[in-house]
Amino acid sequence: KIEVVEVFSYGCPHCFSFDAPMEAWRAKQPSDVAFRRVPAVFRSEWMILAQAYYAAEMLGVTDKVHKPIFDAIHVQGLNPGDPAVLAKVFQDSAGIDGDQFLKVLNSFGVRIKVQQADALGRMYRLPGVPTLVVEGKYLINGGQLTGTNVDMLQVADYLIAKERAARAAEPAAAPKS
């Protein structure tokens, strides 16, 4: 599969605006495209948001809480640095008990995933968010384009097609004897 990674933060207003077009694009991708998100931790206040993302992943409720977390911050104006605010989002959107959420939020497994996300961001030398990374070798950031962040999706489509063509041109592996 051709991997597309979206590096984002719930605290980023550009990521919030990009989320709906990203979801529409993602829904149209064929089965040979593997999509995943990685939360950015450029700022200390984004650390808890990255923890919330990975807590949702560990609890199996990412699809239920992803948009509500964005909305709580950017529509309702709630304080994302307050674990109680995030716990309420998880309770209201996914039925996750606040104590259970806080336990997972502060777990060793979540902290390790946040550290890995931070290391990945450093490795990619991310200029900002939202950023797309196609197949681990093409980095697309809206600040590099002369359009909008949505134009990143057209660039991603082009790079995915380029990867498909390169794979099709590779000689088939010789059968083992």
SVG drawing of the C-alpha trace seen along z (x, -y; Angstrom):
<svg xmlns="http://www.w3.org/2000/svg" viewBox="-23 -32 39 57">
<polyline fill="none" stroke="black" stroke-width="0.4" points="0.0,0.0 1.0,-3.6 1.1,-5.4 -0.2,-8.9 0.4,-10.4 -1.4,-13.6 0.6,-15.4 -1.9,-17.7 -2.8,-19.2 -6.2,-19.7 -4.9,-23.1 -4.1,-24.3 -6.9,-26.4 -5.5,-25.5 -5.8,-21.8 -9.4,-22.4 -10.2,-24.0 -8.4,-21.2 -10.1,-18.4 -13.4,-18.3 -11.7,-18.3 -9.2,-15.8 -12.0,-13.4 -13.7,-13.8 -10.5,-13.0 -9.7,-10.1 -13.1,-8.5 -12.5,-8.4 -9.1,-6.7 -8.8,-3.2 -7.7,-0.2 -4.0,-0.6 -3.7,-3.9 -3.1,-3.5 -3.9,-6.7 -2.9,-7.5 -2.7,-10.6 0.2,-11.6 -0.4,-14.5 2.3,-17.2 3.9,-18.2 5.7,-21.4 4.4,-23.2 4.2,-22.1 0.5,-22.9 -0.1,-20.5 1.3,-17.6 -2.0,-16.9 -3.8,-17.0 -1.4,-14.4 -2.1,-12.4 -5.8,-12.7 -5.4,-11.5 -3.5,-8.4 -5.9,-7.8 -8.7,-7.8 -6.8,-5.4 -6.1,-3.0 -9.8,-3.2 -10.9,-2.5 -13.0,-5.7 -10.9,-7.9 -13.7,-8.2 -16.2,-9.2 -14.1,-11.9 -11.8,-13.3 -14.3,-16.0 -15.8,-16.7 -12.3,-17.5 -11.7,-20.0 -15.2,-21.5 -14.7,-21.8 -11.6,-23.9 -12.4,-25.9 -16.2,-26.2 -17.0,-26.1 -13.8,-27.9 -13.1,-25.4 -9.7,-25.1 -8.0,-22.1 -5.3,-22.1 -7.8,-21.1 -8.0,-17.3 -11.6,-17.6 -12.7,-19.3 -11.2,-16.4 -12.8,-13.9 -16.2,-15.5 -15.7,-15.3 -14.9,-11.6 -17.9,-11.0 -20.3,-12.9 -19.1,-11.6 -18.0,-8.1 -19.5,-7.2 -16.0,-6.8 -16.0,-7.3 -13.9,-10.3 -11.8,-8.2 -11.1,-5.6 -10.2,-8.3 -7.8,-10.0 -6.2,-6.7 -5.5,-6.0 -4.5,-9.6 -1.7,-9.4 -0.7,-5.8 2.8,-4.7 1.6,-3.5 0.2,-6.9 3.3,-8.7 5.5,-6.4 3.3,-7.1 3.6,-10.8 7.4,-10.5 7.4,-8.6 5.2,-11.2 7.6,-13.9 10.6,-12.0 8.8,-11.5 8.1,-15.2 11.8,-16.0 12.9,-13.4 10.6,-14.9 11.8,-18.4 8.2,-19.6 7.8,-23.2 4.3,-23.3 0.9,-21.7 -1.1,-20.5 1.5,-18.5 1.1,-15.4 3.8,-12.8 3.4,-10.4 5.2,-7.1 7.7,-8.5 9.6,-10.4 7.4,-13.3 6.5,-16.1 3.7,-18.4 3.0,-21.5 0.4,-24.2 2.9,-27.0 5.0,-25.7 2.2,-26.0 0.7,-29.1 -2.8,-28.1 -4.7,-26.7 -4.1,-23.8 -6.7,-21.9 -4.3,-22.1 -2.1,-19.7 -4.6,-17.0 -4.0,-17.5 -0.3,-17.2 -0.9,-14.0 -3.0,-12.6 -0.2,-13.3 2.5,-11.7 0.3,-8.6 -0.1,-8.2 3.7,-8.6 4.3,-5.9 1.7,-3.6 3.5,-4.0 6.9,-3.4 5.6,-0.2 4.0,1.0 7.3,0.4 9.4,2.4 10.3,5.8 8.5,8.7 10.5,10.6 12.1,13.7 10.5,16.9 12.5,18.9 13.7,22.2"/>
</svg>
